[in-house]
Amino acid sequence: MAEPLQVHGLPRLFSYNAFLITASLFMGLLFLEGLLGQDVRPPMWGIGLLLVLAIGLLVSSAEFFIAGAQSLAKRAGVAEVVIGLTVVSIGTSLPEILVTASAASNISPTHPEVADLAIGSIFGSVLVQITLILGIVALTRPVRVGPSWLKRDGSLMLGASLLLALLVWTGHTLTRFEGAVLVGAYVWYIIWLVRHREEIQEDARAQGLEPHESESNSLWTTGAAIVMVVLGLSFALFAAHHLVNLAVEVAERLRVSEAVIGTTISGIGTSLPELTIAIISAKKSEGVAIGTLVGSNITDPTLSVGIAALVHPLAMTEEGWTVTSGLIIPATILGSAMALVFMRTNYQFRRREGVVLVTMYVVFLGLLLAQRQGLILAT
């Protein structure tokens, strides 16, 4: 027998774990920043700790935002499967959206390389999610993929990365018009999902891919949910701004390209929400884990970078373009294509295929290191 629905109000937020963790990370970041603020050049250990706190705050605030947004969506009567493809997808992509938008707002004649961080973090996020994170999920438990889902969302995932790569390749710049095209493509995708929400839900049920309602016995009031969305977004914006500044500082200290920093530190850090949700989903519903990652990988190359280009055109530097075009973009496209091939085999993602994808990401990191040391040239 189902448990009775529990509706939590605003006072419950002050004892809610996600809120307590987010608030603690925020205060810790402010305290450490104030402590190190007296130094003209803070020590690397201090910058590293600030970076960890900023990534942690980014992840926890995104989770906080998702919880509030899901409650609002449920109260509006939106189908659960559509919530997963829209609200959860945007929510888990919130770190990427904020990092790229914040990076774009910091572009200036004296710091043009910030555009490399914005574009590198998007391709890096897609690559991390479709190789390392998807591989880890498959290692925890093999998951099944629905044929209709693979044809629709899987193809769109690869198409989104190819479209972004094509736009960046033409002139090494992502203009505001091209950003509008990417955002428009994502809006069209969302409209299509909403219009076909009933048949999508029926298809998911028929294939056994309908998510379990893990929070079906718990719901927030409208007022509490709105506060969660606003606070989650505010904390995430604060963390994203600091993450961009810290990533640039690390790049300058280590003389590493912003494109590389965006692909590794920022890419992995901003993909942690997808990793958490995907691993939890893999234990509860087949296909939901992969759906979370692929849905996010449609959002990132369209909405996330599109918004950043609308804030400021993204013109890559020569150094950033060299490593991005010669290594990062090809690795992302290859990883996405290989993941789709693995999903197509018996429509199941197995552990040995997860090993291959994790290995692919490790090899990619090795190539990045070799390129940085001049052992190979990315052309």
C-alpha positions as CSV (number, residue, x, y, z in Angstrom):
1,M,0.0,0.0,0.0
2,A,1.4,3.4,-1.0
3,E,2.5,5.8,1.7
4,P,0.5,8.9,2.2
5,L,1.7,12.0,0.4
6,Q,3.8,14.3,2.6
7,V,3.7,18.0,1.8
8,H,6.6,20.0,3.2
9,G,6.4,23.7,3.8
10,L,8.9,26.5,4.0
11,P,10.0,25.8,7.6
12,R,11.1,22.3,6.5
13,L,13.8,23.8,4.3
14,F,15.9,24.8,7.4
15,S,16.3,21.1,8.2
16,Y,16.6,19.9,4.6
17,N,20.0,18.2,4.0
18,A,20.5,19.7,0.5
19,F,19.9,23.2,1.9
20,L,22.2,22.7,4.9
21,I,25.0,21.4,2.6
22,T,24.5,24.2,0.1
23,A,24.5,26.9,2.8
24,S,27.6,25.4,4.5
25,L,29.6,25.3,1.3
26,F,28.5,28.9,0.5
27,M,29.7,30.1,4.0
28,G,32.9,28.1,3.7
29,L,33.7,29.6,0.3
30,L,33.1,33.1,1.6
31,F,35.2,32.5,4.7
32,L,38.1,31.0,2.9
33,E,37.9,33.7,0.2
34,G,38.1,36.4,2.9
35,L,40.9,34.6,4.6
36,L,43.0,34.5,1.4
37,G,41.8,37.8,0.1
38,Q,44.6,39.6,1.9
39,D,47.2,37.9,-0.3
40,V,48.0,39.4,-3.7
41,R,48.7,35.9,-5.1
42,P,47.1,33.2,-2.9
43,P,49.0,29.9,-2.6
44,M,48.0,27.1,-4.9
45,W,46.6,25.0,-2.0
46,G,44.2,27.9,-1.2
47,I,43.2,28.2,-4.8
48,G,42.7,24.4,-5.0
49,L,40.5,24.4,-1.9
50,L,38.5,27.3,-3.2
51,L,38.0,25.3,-6.5
52,V,36.8,22.3,-4.6
53,L,34.3,24.4,-2.6
54,A,33.1,26.2,-5.7
55,I,32.5,22.9,-7.6
56,G,30.8,21.4,-4.5
57,L,28.5,24.5,-4.2
58,L,27.7,24.3,-7.9
59,V,26.7,20.7,-7.6
60,S,24.7,21.0,-4.4
61,S,22.9,24.1,-5.5
62,A,21.9,22.4,-8.8
63,E,20.5,19.5,-6.8
64,F,18.6,22.0,-4.6
65,F,17.2,23.7,-7.8
66,I,16.1,20.4,-9.3
67,A,14.2,19.4,-6.2
68,G,12.2,22.6,-6.2
69,A,11.7,22.6,-10.0
70,Q,10.4,19.0,-9.9
71,S,7.9,19.9,-7.2
72,L,6.6,22.8,-9.3
73,A,6.3,20.6,-12.3
74,K,4.4,17.9,-10.4
75,R,2.0,20.4,-9.0
76,A,1.4,21.6,-12.6
77,G,0.4,18.1,-13.6
78,V,3.2,17.5,-16.1
79,A,4.0,13.9,-17.0
80,E,6.9,12.4,-15.1
81,V,8.7,11.3,-18.2
82,V,8.5,14.8,-19.7
83,I,9.8,16.2,-16.4
84,G,12.8,14.0,-16.7
85,L,13.5,15.1,-20.3
86,T,13.0,18.8,-19.6
87,V,13.2,20.0,-16.0
88,V,15.8,17.4,-14.8
89,S,17.8,17.8,-18.1
90,I,18.0,21.6,-17.7
91,G,18.6,21.3,-14.0
92,T,21.5,18.9,-14.3
93,S,22.9,21.2,-17.1
94,L,22.5,24.3,-14.9
95,P,26.2,24.2,-13.9
96,E,27.3,24.2,-17.6
97,I,24.8,26.9,-18.5
98,L,26.0,29.2,-15.7
99,V,29.7,28.5,-16.3
100,T,29.6,29.2,-20.0
101,A,27.3,32.3,-19.5
102,S,29.6,33.6,-16.7
103,A,32.7,33.0,-18.8
104,A,31.1,34.8,-21.8
105,S,30.3,37.8,-19.5
106,N,34.0,38.0,-18.5
107,I,35.4,38.1,-22.1
108,S,37.4,41.3,-22.7
109,P,40.2,42.5,-25.0
110,T,42.7,41.6,-22.2
111,H,41.1,38.2,-21.5
112,P,40.0,36.8,-24.9
113,E,41.0,33.3,-23.9
114,V,37.9,33.0,-21.6
115,A,36.0,32.0,-24.7
116,D,38.2,28.9,-24.9
117,L,37.0,28.0,-21.4
118,A,33.4,28.4,-22.4
119,I,33.5,26.3,-25.5
120,G,36.0,23.8,-24.0
121,S,33.8,23.2,-20.9
122,I,30.8,22.3,-23.2
123,F,32.7,19.8,-25.3
124,G,34.5,18.6,-22.2
125,S,31.2,18.1,-20.4
126,V,29.7,16.1,-23.2
127,L,32.9,14.0,-23.5
128,V,33.0,13.3,-19.8
129,Q,29.3,12.3,-19.6
130,I,29.3,10.1,-22.7
131,T,32.6,8.3,-21.8
132,L,33.7,8.5,-18.2
133,I,30.3,8.9,-16.5
134,L,28.3,6.6,-18.8
135,G,31.0,4.0,-18.5
136,I,30.9,4.2,-14.7
137,V,27.1,3.8,-14.7
138,A,27.4,0.8,-17.0
139,L,30.0,-0.7,-14.6
140,T,27.6,-0.4,-11.7
141,R,24.8,-2.1,-13.6
142,P,24.1,-2.9,-17.2
143,V,21.1,-0.9,-18.5
144,R,18.7,-1.4,-21.4
145,V,17.9,1.2,-24.1
146,G,14.6,1.5,-25.9
147,P,14.8,1.4,-29.7
148,S,12.5,4.4,-30.2
149,W,14.4,6.4,-27.6
150,L,17.8,5.6,-29.2
151,K,16.5,6.7,-32.6
152,R,15.1,10.0,-31.3
153,D,17.2,11.3,-28.4
154,G,20.4,9.4,-29.2
155,S,20.5,10.8,-32.7
156,L,19.7,14.3,-31.5
157,M,22.6,14.1,-29.0
158,L,25.1,13.3,-31.7
159,G,23.5,15.9,-34.0
160,A,23.7,18.6,-31.4
161,S,27.5,18.1,-30.9
162,L,28.0,18.0,-34.7
163,L,26.0,21.2,-35.2
164,L,28.0,23.0,-32.5
165,A,31.3,21.7,-34.0
166,L,30.3,22.9,-37.5
167,L,29.3,26.4,-36.2
168,V,32.6,26.7,-34.3
169,W,34.7,25.4,-37.2
170,T,33.3,28.2,-39.5
171,G,35.4,31.1,-38.5
172,H,36.5,29.8,-35.1
173,T,33.8,32.0,-33.6
174,L,30.3,31.4,-32.3
175,T,28.3,34.6,-33.1
176,R,25.2,35.8,-31.4
177,F,23.1,34.7,-34.5
178,E,24.6,31.2,-34.2
179,G,23.9,31.2,-30.5
180,A,20.3,32.1,-31.3
181,V,20.1,29.2,-33.8
182,L,21.3,26.8,-31.1
183,V,18.9,28.1,-28.5
184,G,16.1,28.0,-31.1
185,A,16.9,24.3,-31.8
186,Y,16.6,23.4,-28.2
187,V,13.3,25.3,-27.8
188,W,12.0,23.4,-30.8
189,Y,13.0,20.2,-29.1
190,I,11.2,21.1,-25.8
191,I,8.1,22.1,-27.7
192,W,8.1,18.8,-29.6
193,L,8.5,16.9,-26.3
194,V,5.6,18.7,-24.7
195,R,3.3,18.2,-27.7
196,H,4.1,14.5,-27.8
197,R,4.3,14.0,-24.0
198,E,1.4,11.4,-23.9
199,E,2.8,9.1,-26.6
200,I,6.3,9.4,-25.1
201,Q,5.0,8.4,-21.7
202,E,3.1,5.4,-23.2
203,D,6.1,4.4,-25.2
204,A,8.3,4.5,-22.0
205,R,5.7,2.4,-20.1
206,A,5.5,-0.2,-22.9
207,Q,9.3,-0.6,-22.9
208,G,9.6,-0.6,-19.1
209,L,11.6,2.7,-19.1
210,E,9.2,4.8,-17.0
211,P,11.1,6.2,-14.0
212,H,10.2,5.1,-10.5
213,E,8.8,8.1,-8.6
214,S,11.4,8.1,-5.9
215,E,9.9,11.2,-4.3
216,S,6.2,10.3,-5.0
217,N,5.5,10.3,-1.2
218,S,7.1,13.7,-0.7
219,L,6.2,17.1,-2.2
220,W,7.0,20.7,-1.4
221,T,4.4,23.5,-1.2
222,T,4.4,26.0,-4.1
223,G,6.0,28.7,-2.0
224,A,8.8,26.4,-0.7
225,A,9.4,25.2,-4.2
226,I,9.8,28.7,-5.6
227,V,12.2,29.6,-2.8
228,M,14.2,26.5,-3.6
229,V,14.4,27.4,-7.3
230,V,15.4,31.0,-6.6
231,L,18.0,30.1,-3.9
232,G,19.4,27.2,-6.0
233,L,19.8,29.4,-9.0
234,S,21.4,32.2,-7.0
235,F,23.9,29.9,-5.2
236,A,24.7,28.2,-8.6
237,L,25.3,31.6,-10.2
238,F,27.7,32.6,-7.4
239,A,29.6,29.3,-7.6
240,A,29.8,29.4,-11.4
241,H,31.3,32.9,-11.4
242,H,34.0,31.8,-8.9
243,L,34.7,28.6,-10.8
244,V,35.4,30.6,-14.0
245,N,37.7,33.0,-12.2
246,L,39.5,30.2,-10.4
247,A,39.9,28.1,-13.6
248,V,41.5,31.1,-15.3
249,E,43.8,31.6,-12.4
250,V,44.9,28.0,-12.4
251,A,45.5,28.2,-16.2
252,E,47.7,31.2,-15.8
253,R,49.6,29.7,-12.9
254,L,50.2,26.4,-14.7
255,R,50.5,28.0,-18.2
256,V,47.7,25.6,-19.4
257,S,45.3,26.5,-22.1
258,E,41.8,27.5,-20.9
259,A,40.4,25.0,-23.4
260,V,42.2,22.2,-21.5
261,I,41.1,23.5,-18.1
262,G,37.5,23.7,-19.4
263,T,37.6,20.2,-20.8
264,T,39.0,18.6,-17.6
265,I,38.4,20.5,-14.3
266,S,35.3,22.3,-15.3
267,G,34.0,19.5,-17.5
268,I,34.2,16.9,-14.8
269,G,33.1,19.2,-12.0
270,T,30.0,20.5,-13.7
271,S,29.1,16.9,-14.8
272,L,28.8,15.6,-11.2
273,P,25.0,16.2,-11.0
274,E,24.6,13.9,-14.0
275,L,26.8,11.3,-12.4
276,T,24.9,11.3,-9.1
277,I,21.5,11.1,-10.7
278,A,22.5,8.6,-13.3
279,I,24.0,6.1,-10.8
280,I,20.9,6.4,-8.6
281,S,18.6,6.0,-11.5
282,A,20.5,2.9,-12.8
283,K,19.5,1.1,-9.7
284,K,15.8,1.9,-10.0
285,S,14.8,2.0,-13.6
286,E,16.5,0.7,-16.8
287,G,17.3,3.4,-19.4
288,V,16.7,6.3,-17.1
289,A,20.4,6.7,-16.3
290,I,21.4,6.9,-19.9
291,G,18.4,9.1,-20.7
292,T,19.6,11.6,-18.1
293,L,23.0,11.8,-19.6
294,V,21.9,12.0,-23.2
295,G,19.2,14.6,-22.4
296,S,21.9,16.7,-20.8
297,N,24.1,16.2,-23.8
298,I,21.4,17.7,-26.0
299,T,21.0,20.7,-23.6
300,D,24.7,21.5,-23.3
301,P,25.7,21.9,-27.0
302,T,22.5,23.9,-27.7
303,L,21.0,25.8,-24.8
304,S,24.1,26.2,-22.6
305,V,26.6,27.4,-25.2
306,G,23.8,29.2,-27.2
307,I,23.0,31.4,-24.1
308,A,26.7,32.1,-23.7
309,A,27.0,33.2,-27.3
310,L,24.0,35.5,-26.8
311,V,25.8,37.1,-23.8
312,H,29.0,37.7,-25.8
313,P,30.3,36.2,-29.1
314,L,32.7,33.4,-28.4
315,A,35.9,33.9,-30.5
316,M,38.5,31.3,-29.7
317,T,42.2,32.1,-29.5
318,E,44.7,30.4,-31.8
319,E,46.1,28.2,-29.0
320,G,42.6,27.3,-27.8
321,W,41.5,26.5,-31.3
322,T,44.5,24.3,-32.0
323,V,43.8,21.9,-29.1
324,T,40.0,22.1,-29.4
325,S,39.8,21.4,-33.2
326,G,42.7,18.9,-33.2
327,L,41.8,16.8,-30.1
328,I,38.8,17.9,-28.0
329,I,36.1,18.1,-30.7
330,P,37.2,14.8,-32.5
331,A,37.3,13.0,-29.2
332,T,33.8,14.2,-28.3
333,I,32.3,13.2,-31.6
334,L,34.1,9.8,-31.6
335,G,33.0,9.2,-28.0
336,S,29.3,10.0,-28.8
337,A,29.3,7.9,-31.9
338,M,30.9,4.9,-30.1
339,A,28.4,5.2,-27.2
340,L,25.5,5.1,-29.7
341,V,27.0,2.0,-31.4
342,F,27.3,0.3,-28.1
343,M,23.7,1.1,-27.2
344,R,22.5,-0.3,-30.6
345,T,24.0,-3.7,-29.9
346,N,21.0,-5.6,-28.5
347,Y,19.8,-2.3,-27.1
348,Q,21.7,-2.9,-23.9
349,F,24.7,-1.1,-22.4
350,R,27.0,-3.7,-20.8
351,R,29.8,-3.6,-18.4
352,R,32.6,-4.4,-20.9
353,E,31.4,-1.5,-23.0
354,G,31.5,0.7,-20.0
355,V,35.2,-0.3,-19.6
356,V,35.9,0.7,-23.1
357,L,34.4,4.2,-22.6
358,V,36.2,4.8,-19.3
359,T,39.4,3.7,-21.0
360,M,38.7,6.1,-23.9
361,Y,38.5,9.0,-21.5
362,V,41.7,8.0,-19.8
363,V,43.4,7.8,-23.2
364,F,42.1,11.3,-24.0
365,L,43.6,12.7,-20.8
366,G,46.9,11.1,-21.8
367,L,46.8,12.7,-25.2
368,L,46.0,16.1,-23.6
369,L,49.0,15.7,-21.3
370,A,51.2,14.7,-24.3
371,Q,50.0,17.6,-26.3
372,R,50.7,20.0,-23.5
373,Q,54.3,18.7,-23.2
374,G,54.8,19.0,-26.9
375,L,55.0,15.3,-27.5
376,I,52.2,15.4,-30.0
377,L,50.8,18.3,-32.1
378,A,47.0,18.9,-32.3
379,T,46.3,20.4,-35.7
